Amino acid sequence: MAQTLAQTVEDRYHIGSVKLQTIPKPPPIIDFSSFYEDKDHVKAGLVQQIKAACLEKGFFQITGHGISEDLQQAMLEHSKALFALPLEQKEQYDQAKHPNRLGYERLRSQNFEGKTAGDLKEGFFFGRSLPRDHAYVKEGRLHCGQNVYPKEMQDQARFKTTVTSYHEAMTGLAEDILSIIAMTLDLDKNYFHGFCQEQVSVLRMLHYPPQPVDASEDERGIGAHTDFGTVTILLQDDVGGLQVFDTPTKTWIDVEPTPGALVVNLGSVMMRWSNDTYVANLHRVINKNGRERYSIPFFYTGNPEFLIDCLPGCGDVSGKSKYPPIKVQDWISGRHKNTFSEDKGLEELHTLAKVA
């Protein structure tokens, strides 16, 4: 990873050698199963596929990840049941009333682009299961407190068990993905081990009401944005609507649902940490097929006290980063506040569109 940022951008968009790609490619679908094989030559192919995806769009889908379809379907079924509860019941669990902002997210409470009254979705946040005396809980850290499980759910115990199992499975998978990412940067596969200690992660059940086929594209399910953390793992139903921005062609590409697959994308912590070598790409949801849409993103943030500086080999020719060091918690808190008060999606879209 001795190349400079400028060289990385040239390689990414083939500037100066061939014409820019005119037909945008969707994020690749990658078989992740070789990660779990004890054969270096097989794993090397996976490393190269992940590296290419991280350089180009920072988005890819994975199969062979070990998360059973039964568990995936159970999560989607619970999500449908949760959002089918009457509004007055869901609002009893409003995250605004929770000391660590876990629980229900009201419809239109977030606004990434500022074009409408708010993004056309509602959500529910679940963090890592922590005891009441854990330092993160007592300090009131974002998404680190006691989870809430609505008593109105038909089988609250099964709901809680399923959510907890899925959160734990996603945590393990996210850390496996980080191991591969380390290898794509010619680092030891355990390079991120310290960053993963006492990690913070949150899953977010989301419900998008249907939009008419002829609805204005200004009416977003969720506006254009980049994720905040290191990696996001998304479980989506078969409805579709997720789109990724393709910078060379300045167009939006559909990320078609693939049965059993999970969508993976890099967040802005990873982009900053890699000195912009890897991409945290803009994406949005427009649900225009007349059906309700359900998705469950899992955001892996890492240790909130970890200092993000510059990964080895990702600096400029002198080894320096373009960004000053920052703690993970400080970065995430700032981005979280901005999404509820500023047009960050439009800002980022305009900036990224100028790259090409």
PyMOL commands that set and color helices and strands:
alter all, ss='L'
color gray80, all
select helices_A, chain A and resi 5-13+33-36+40-56+69-83+87-93+95-97+135-138+156-184+268-273+328-339+344-353
alter helices_A, ss='H'
color red, helices_A
select strands_A, chain A and resi 29-31+59-63+103-105+122-127+200-208+222-225+231-236+242-246+251-254+262-266+283-285+293-302+307-308+326-327
alter strands_A, ss='S'
color yellow, strands_A
deselect
rebuild
show_as cartoon
